[in-house]
Each structure stands twice: as structure tokens, then as C-alpha cells.
Amino acid sequence: MTLLLLAGTREAREIAQRAQEDGITAVASLAGATREPTPLALPTRIGGFGGAPGFQQYVADHNISAVLDATHPFAHRISERTARLCAALGLPYCQLLRPPWPPEPDWLMLEREEDLAPHVRAGETVFLATGRQTLDRFADLAHARVICRQIDPPDAPFPFPNGAYHVARPPFSQADEEALFTRLGVDWLVAKNAGGPAARAKLDAADRLGLRVALLARPPQPPGDKVRDVAEALIWMRAQ
């Protein structure tokens, strides 16, 4: 029997390495959102499954016995769909969900990207660490300068005349982030409440520089078993 690891996070890379070292029979899956992703220690497939029929066929063809979802907390569509399909197939499903960052008193907590614009003054520079997938939701920031960080080089011009892409591949240290924000003249940092120590560097850098921080609330997560970190995930894997 084989465990399916839905990857795409730092934790997933660690789990893949530990599973390989411990002799756990597993395969990994990446959605394909990033070109040339960092290789994993497990056999890896890239791309979607082709809907419910494709997922069911893959599970049958590869003798999948359980699914560990270690995707990003904001990949909620993948998580919701996978949890639902696993329930229908009677397949054990568990989601690795990092605890969210507790809000700081001076952070602006947002339910939607569109809620940011009224808080930004004309001419301010807004740094989006939220990825290109939701960039269109910031279209009402025409009165500001917008910089969107993404991993891959863009395949199209920036969609707004008042903005630009910043291409860089993580990880980023706090010192790296402080230097970047200073060089770009950033006034606002916008991030998703992803949780975890690694992605926290940009928030700590913004706080140290006295920048305004806007944090997007997490989307609803699917029901089912939950673990908080790599150690708990490995315990769940070994029990399957």
C-alpha cells in the first residue's frame, strides 16, 4: 500500500525526506503552479488529476491507501476537493495545517483583498507577498504603487500601469527582507496568514522597519483529521 503526499510546502519537503529515510512507501504530488520546483525525495507527479474520475483512477492504479495533505493553507480548493473525494472513497485523509500567526495590535486584518484599498494613501508603495493568483483582486489600488512578488518570471506584462513584478525564489531571511523593503521604499506589506516560522521573516522585517502590515485571513478548511507539524504528520503516516 502507498501513501499519497500532496506537496508544495516546506513541511512537505521535510516529510518526503523523512518518509524516504524511514522506508515509508509514498508518492508525492505537486499541483504544477511553480515551474522547476525543488525536487522531492519521493517519486513525484506534477499536475492535476483530471477531476474526481482521474483522482479515483490514480488511487486505484497506484494502490493508494491514505492521503496526507501538506499543501498551503490557502490552497483550500485542493484541500476541500481532496477531503471530499477521500471521504467518498473511504480513504483516510489528514491535513497538515500550521497554526496561524496571532495578530499583532497594529496589523490590519483583512477578510478580502479588496478591503485594503481604503487604508492605503495616494502614492504609497504596497508590496504584495500574496502571489500572482489573486493579483486581480488588488485592481482598486490605482492610487498606489504596487509590487507583486512571484517565484517564476512573468509570462505577461503587469496588469496595472502602476505596478511591477519582483521575481525571487524563497527562502528569504529577515535581513534579506529588510534590505529589499528598504530598497523598494515599501510602505505596506500584504501577506496571507500562512503561519509557520519560515514565512514569518517578512512580517518581522516589516515590524522592524515600521511598515504597515495587512494580513489576509485564512479561507475555511475542510473537515477531517488535522496535524500541526512534520512530527505529527509522520506519526499519522506511520499509523496508516
N, C-alpha and C positions, 0 to 999 in steps of 0.2 A: 504494500500500500504506500501511497505517495502523498505528501502534504504539499499543497499549493500556497506559495507565499506571494501575496500581492505587494509589490515593492514600490520604490520611488522615494524613500526617505533614508536618512542616515541610520535610523534604527533598523530598517530593512536590510541595509548592507551589513550591519553587525550581526543580525540574525542569520543571514545567509552564510557568513563566515563561520559562525559558531555551529550552525547546523552541519556544514561541511566537515568541520573538525570533529564533531561528535558522531558522525556517521548517520545522521538523520536523513532518511530518504525524502528529498524535497525538490521541487522545481520552483522557479521564480517567474513572475510575470510583470512586465512594465507596460504602461499604457502607451508609450511612444511619444509623449509630449516633448521630450528633450532629445535633440539629436546627439548622437555619440555619447550615450550615458556611461557613467563609470561602471566598468564590468563588475558583476557579482560573482561570488564564489560558487554559486549553484548554476545548473543549466537554466537558461533564461529564454523566454519567449517575449516578443515585443509586438504590441498592437492589441486591438480589441478582439473579443471572442466571436463577434458576429451575433450579438443578441442572445436571448435565452436558449434557442436551439443550439447555437455554436458553443455556448458555455456547457450545456448538458453533454454535447458530443465530446468536448475536450475532457470533461470529468470522466466519462466512460472510457475513452480511448487511452487515458493515462492513469487509470486506476486511482483517481484522487480520493483520498479518504477524509480529508479535512482541509479547511481554508483558513489561513491566518492573514488578516487584512492589515498590512502595515503601510497603507497609503497615507497621504497628507490629511490632516483633519478637515481641510476644505475640499477634499475630493469626495464630497458627500454623495454625489450621484453614483459614483463607482461603489461606494460602501453600501448605500441603500439598495442598489440593484443586486449586489453580490449577496447581501444578507437575505434578501427576499428569495433569490434563486436557491441558495443553500437550504433555506427552510423548506422550500417546495421539494427539494431532492432528499431531504432528511440528512443533509451533510453538516457535520459540526463546523461552526463558524465562530471566529473570535476576532475582535478588532483591537489593535494596539492604538490606544488613544491617550496621547500625552495630556497631563493636566494643563489647563490653560494658564496663562500668566495672570496673576491677580492685578487688577487695575491700580495704577498709581493715581494719587489725588488730582494731579494736573493733566492727566491724559484725557483726550476726548474719545469717548466710547461710541462707536457707530454701529447701527444695525444695517445700514446700506451705504454703498459707496456714494450715492447721490446726496447723502446728508452732509457731506464735507463742505461743499462749496460756500454756504453762507458764513462759515467760520474763517475762510481764507480772505485776506485783504488783497486789494489790487497790487500787482507787481511782486507778490511773494513767490518764492520757489518751493514747489511741492515735489518731494521725492517719493515715488511710488515703489514700494518693495512688495507689491501685491501681484506682480506678474502681468503678462500681456493679455491673458484670457479675459480679464474684466476691465481692460483699459477703456472700453467704450462707455463704461458707467461713470467716468470722470469727465465726460464731454462738456459739462457745465462749468469747468474751471477755465473758461476763456479769459478771465481777468488775471490769471496767474501764469507763471512759467512751470511747466510740468516735465519731470524727468522720470521715465519708467525703466526700471532695471529688469533685464531678462538675460537668460543664460545663453541663448543662441543668437547669432547675428540676425537682424530683421530681414524678412523677405519682401517687405513693402515699406514705403515711407511712413513716418509717424503720422497718425490720423488727425492730429490737431496742428495748426500752424504755430502754436505757442509751446511746442514740446519737442523732446528728443529722447532717443533710447540711450541707455547706458548698458553696454554688454559686459558681463562679468560672470565668472563661474565660482560658486561658493566652494569651500567655506571662507567666511570673512571674519577677521579678528576685530575686536573693538577698536584697536589702533587703526586698522585699515578703514573702518567705517568713519572714524573721526576725521581722518585725513581726507576721505572722499567728500564727506558732507561740507567740510570747510572749503575745499577747493571749488565745489559747485555752488557755494553760497546758499545752502539749503535752509529754509525756514520751517518747513513741515516735513515730518516723516510719517508716511502712511503705511501700516503693516497689518497683516492678518494675525489674529490671536492664535498662532500655531502652537505656542507652548514649547518647552524644551530649552536646555541651556545653550545649544549651539546657535540657534537663530536669535537668541537674546542679545547678541553683541550689538546689533544695530540700535536696539532700544537703549542700551546702556550708553552707547556713543551719543545718541540724541539727548539723553538726560544730562550727560556731562557737558555738552555744548550748549545746553539751554534751549534746544529746539522744541517746537510744539510737536506732540505725538498724537496721532489719531489711530485708534486700534479697532479693526473690524471684528465684530462678534462672530463666533462660530455658527455655522448652519446646524440645524438639527441632525443628530446622529441616529443610525438605525438601532433597533433593539438587538439584544444578544449579549454574549459574553464579552467582557472588556478586560484588557490588561493595560498597565500604565507604562511599562518599560520593557527593555530587552530581556531582563532576567525573568520577569513574569511571563513573557511571551514564550521563552524557552521551556519553562515549566509546563505551560499549556501544550506546547508541541510534543513534548516527551510523553504526555498523558494520552495522546491520541493513538 
